[in-house]
């Protein structure tokens, strides 16, 4: 088999799903753009949906992820920045381990 690959997707749960790749992307873009509206637009997401999923995530986690700034911008809270950093680190490390395990388990199927 040529081009065999795998995919891991990390989702965090409290009582239900509360944080995953979509929220991580949204927060990462807010971190770069300093705007929830700009982040949502870049993802092709309605601002109202971004606001709703952000509120749902914050409610599930029990802490705010964003602070509004003067002039309508947004920045990650200390907790939001820390959660995103930890999520990104976990995904990177899990990916590294996954790559090694995939190579070990599926070596005979690779060219």
Secondary structure, DSSP 4 states (H G I P E B T S, - for coil): --S--------EESSSEEE-HHHHHHHHHHHHHS-HHHHHHHHT--HHHHHHHHHHHHHHHTS-SEEE-TTS-EEE-HHHHHHHHHHHHHHHHHHHHHHHHHHHHHGGG--
